[in-house]
């Protein structure tokens, strides 16, 4: 498999089923990201979506792209 050149997080739905309104987030090797928020705000769900390489198939409906493609 090709080395990771980018990781892109595409918006899905919030816990209430509403569409998320953030722009796609693209991370590159060496980037640092801090995930903060109150209890229940979705931090763990975001990390799980990344870990599972979500493709619209998780409760959030987010998609995670590696090098611009779904795994």
N, C-alpha and C positions, 0 to 999 in steps of 0.2 A: 504494500500500500504506500502511496506517495506521502511524504512528510506533510504535516499540517502547515499550510501557509496562511490560512485565515479561518476564523470561526465566526459565523454570522447567526445572530439571534433574531428571528422574525416574530413579530407580535402575534398573540393569540387572543385568549379571553381571560378576564379577571375572574375572581372567585364567584362573582355575581352573574357571570355569563355575558358581561359586556365586553365589547371589543376593546383591546388594549390600544392606546393611542400613541405609543412611542414609535419613533423611526427605527428601522432595522439597525441593530448594533453590530458593528464589525470589529473583531479583535484580531490582532496579529501577534506572532511570537514575540515575547518580551513585553507586551502590554500588561499593565496591571489594572485590576478592576476591584473596587470595593463594593460589596453588596450590603446595604444597611437598610433598616426599617423596623417598625414596631412588630411585635409578635403578631403572627397571622397575616403579614403583608405579602407573603409569597416568596421569601428568600430561599427557603429549602426547595420549593417547587421549581424555581428557576435553576438551581444547581442540579436537581434531579433531571430536569429537561435536558441540560447540557450533558450530564453523565449518560443518559439513555439515548442521546442523539435523536431527540424527539422529531417526529415527522408528522405533526398534527394528530398524533395518536396517544397523547397524554391528556390529563384533565384540563390543562391550560390551552391546548390546541396550538401551542407554539411549534415552530419548526427551527431546527438547528442545522445549519449548513456547514460542511467542512470543505474548504477550498471552493466555495460556491455551489456545492452539490449536496444533496441528501445522501446519507450513507446507505 
